[in-house]
Amino acid sequence: MMVLHEAAEVARPVDEVFDYVSDFTTTAEWDATAISARKLSPGPIASGTQFEVVCALPVGSVTLLYTMEELRENALIVLSGRCAFFEVRDTITLSATAGGTLIDYRAEFDFKPLVAGIASLSSKGLQQMGRESVAGLVEALADNFPLRATSRSTRAADRLVLPGVTLFSRLGYTLGRKHFNPMSASVRNTHMLVTGASSGLGFAAALELARRGAALTLVMRDRDKAQNTVAEIQRETGNRRVRAEIADLSLMHEVDALVARLRQRDERIDVLINNAGALFNPRAETAEGLEQSFALLLLSPYRLTEGLKPLLAKAPSPRVINVVSGGMYSQKLVVDELQMPDDQQYSGSVAYARQKRALMVLTQEWAKAWAGDGIVVNAMHPGWADTPGVREALPQFRRLTRKILRSAEEGADTIVWLAVATEAGTVSGKLFLDREMRPEHLLKSTRESEGERQRLLQLLRGFASAS
Ligand SMILES: NC(=O)c1ccc[n+]([C@@H]2O[C@H](COP(=O)([O-])OP(=O)(O)OC[C@H]3O[C@@H](n4cnc5c(N)ncnc54)[C@H](OP(=O)(O)O)[C@@H]3O)[C@@H](O)[C@H]2O)c1
């Protein structure tokens, strides 16, 4: 048997360290050898929960199956792991200290006869790996990562437009994730609201945020879907603090009623995620006489966010996340053309991209106006993700790009990062893709004037006061 033993103190409360480490999927963020990790068992993390961890070892890539053997809250985490070459027992003991938490990490390896000889020869290398892993854990828990500046290669790709657009594919996520920092910030005491959580990116983001322990209000329009969504997220994560609100967000009287209900509950909102969306063909108007894309993608998040501002202002460090689209790069803000009144000229993709452009402008305007209230407002675009929305609205596009589309989880990753990561709360009014700041324009011709930005605000305020 070979034993690795390391100890380190971190300046984090013991419950936060326990939450982070007992979710062994985080091993991919701090273990020097882990490439990816996922939880295999549904429900809360408990004795018996299984994890799959893929490690890059000197023998090649190895998949380990870990089982939680013992879990004592804020005190002890014991996992056993096995693969074709060895078995390992990790014992992590936590104790509160005056300055935070002492972590004692012990890993006992039992190598299979075939590799035992090689292992004993590379004992020094293994000890080094153990030290690096604990150092990685300490760094992850220190949670002191700078916001990543846009890399030179991304800037170059964006300047050439087409290479920049290829980063919308799965390739962009694969390249981007190499630079992701650990996310150890605790969201256990936060309440987040996600619109459009019944499918696609909204569902993926809600599931991950629930897994991390946030209390969630999920806004959905269909009561049955809402019930199923809440039940599935609760079953998968064991997080019971997930509830649904029903509202058709393309109807302003339903948005207003939702705001009124939430204001009545008076529960602070730490993070508001404006995600609900759709691409509409042919042109149609809502029962309230508004063109559908304008109503759902722009006026609705405007009205919801303005209405919920008092609840955001109650949070210690509130964040608003607007889900826009790379499609906006093709459009300039022209306020008079937002509702595309001419049926002949209507294109669902253009109408969609115009609202997303306007939502980006709104993101910047809110960021400026609310800086004094401490409300951080950012936008993200998910790249091209394979979701029910894309399947329904863009079947041709999906047929052509199916092989390079991201998964919904990959597309939603930056939503989760903007909601959770400490460094994501240090900047406002920006656009992100794959946790990296990106330009709001790729073409000079889409830049709007200051006058047009002000006209947009006037237009939206006009609708708000019309009710
Ligand atoms: N997937 C991509 O590649 C991509 C790219 C760029 C931007 N986006 C943006 O990402 C966001 C999520 O899109 P997605 O791809 O995940 O699409 P999706 O799978 O169709 O999910 C959209 C969500 O919005 C909800 N929604 C639609 N209309 C609504 C309404 N009137 N009231 C309330 N909720 C409504 C849907 O509810 P139902 O289940 O009831 O329909 C669903 O939960 C959208 O804002 C979209 O524009 C996506």
The ligand as a MOL file (V3000), in Angstrom:
LIG
                    3D

  0  0  0     0  0            999 V3000
M  V30 BEGIN CTAB
M  V30 COUNTS 48 52 0 0 0
M  V30 BEGIN ATOM
M  V30 1 N -29.5780 27.3320 -27.9660 0
M  V30 2 C -28.8170 28.2310 -28.5610 0
M  V30 3 O -27.9250 27.8940 -29.3600 0
M  V30 4 C -29.0000 29.6810 -28.2490 0
M  V30 5 C -28.1600 30.5850 -28.9090 0
M  V30 6 C -28.2640 31.9250 -28.6040 0
M  V30 7 C -29.1670 32.3530 -27.6520 0
M  V30 8 N -29.9900 31.4720 -27.0390 0 CHG=1
M  V30 9 C -30.9330 31.9920 -26.0560 0
M  V30 10 O -30.9270 31.1670 -24.9250 0
M  V30 11 C -32.1790 31.2390 -24.2590 0
M  V30 12 C -32.6910 29.8310 -24.0100 0
M  V30 13 O -32.9080 29.2170 -25.2570 0
M  V30 14 P -32.8690 27.6430 -25.4900 0
M  V30 15 O -32.0290 27.4030 -26.6660 0
M  V30 16 O -32.5830 26.9620 -24.2070 0 CHG=-1
M  V30 17 O -34.3860 27.4000 -25.9560 0
M  V30 18 P -35.5260 26.4210 -25.3980 0
M  V30 19 O -34.9860 25.0680 -25.1940 0
M  V30 20 O -36.6740 26.5750 -26.3380 0
M  V30 21 O -35.8940 27.0610 -24.0090 0
M  V30 22 C -36.5850 28.2950 -23.9530 0
M  V30 23 C -37.2980 28.4400 -22.6470 0
M  V30 24 O -38.0220 29.6670 -22.6730 0
M  V30 25 C -39.3860 29.3690 -22.3430 0
M  V30 26 N -40.3420 30.2790 -22.9710 0
M  V30 27 C -40.5570 30.4650 -24.3050 0
M  V30 28 N -41.5780 31.3160 -24.4710 0
M  V30 29 C -42.0150 31.6620 -23.2410 0
M  V30 30 C -43.0450 32.5000 -22.7630 0
M  V30 31 N -43.8660 33.1550 -23.5980 0
M  V30 32 N -43.2230 32.6160 -21.4360 0
M  V30 33 C -42.4330 31.9480 -20.5710 0
M  V30 34 N -41.4430 31.1400 -20.9570 0
M  V30 35 C -41.2390 30.9980 -22.2830 0
M  V30 36 C -39.5990 27.9600 -22.8360 0
M  V30 37 O -40.7460 27.4230 -22.2310 0
M  V30 38 P -41.5770 26.1950 -22.9090 0
M  V30 39 O -40.8340 24.9520 -22.5030 0
M  V30 40 O -42.9280 26.2980 -22.2980 0
M  V30 41 O -41.5510 26.4110 -24.3810 0
M  V30 42 C -38.2900 27.3230 -22.3800 0
M  V30 43 O -38.3130 27.0540 -21.0040 0
M  V30 44 C -33.0840 32.0660 -25.1450 0
M  V30 45 O -33.1310 33.3940 -24.6800 0
M  V30 46 C -32.3920 32.0130 -26.4870 0
M  V30 47 O -32.6850 33.1340 -27.2690 0
M  V30 48 C -29.9290 30.1400 -27.3300 0
M  V30 END ATOM
M  V30 BEGIN BOND
M  V30 1 1 1 2
M  V30 2 2 2 3
M  V30 3 1 2 4
M  V30 4 1 4 5
M  V30 5 2 4 48
M  V30 6 2 5 6
M  V30 7 1 6 7
M  V30 8 2 7 8
M  V30 9 1 8 9
M  V30 10 1 8 48
M  V30 11 1 9 10
M  V30 12 1 9 46
M  V30 13 1 10 11
M  V30 14 1 11 12
M  V30 15 1 11 44
M  V30 16 1 12 13
M  V30 17 1 13 14
M  V30 18 2 14 15
M  V30 19 1 14 16
M  V30 20 1 14 17
M  V30 21 1 17 18
M  V30 22 2 18 19
M  V30 23 1 18 20
M  V30 24 1 18 21
M  V30 25 1 21 22
M  V30 26 1 22 23
M  V30 27 1 23 24
M  V30 28 1 23 42
M  V30 29 1 24 25
M  V30 30 1 25 26
M  V30 31 1 25 36
M  V30 32 1 26 27
M  V30 33 1 26 35
M  V30 34 2 27 28
M  V30 35 1 28 29
M  V30 36 1 29 30
M  V30 37 2 29 35
M  V30 38 1 30 31
M  V30 39 2 30 32
M  V30 40 1 32 33
M  V30 41 2 33 34
M  V30 42 1 34 35
M  V30 43 1 36 37
M  V30 44 1 36 42
M  V30 45 1 37 38
M  V30 46 2 38 39
M  V30 47 1 38 40
M  V30 48 1 38 41
M  V30 49 1 42 43
M  V30 50 1 44 45
M  V30 51 1 44 46
M  V30 52 1 46 47
M  V30 END BOND
M  V30 END CTAB
M  END
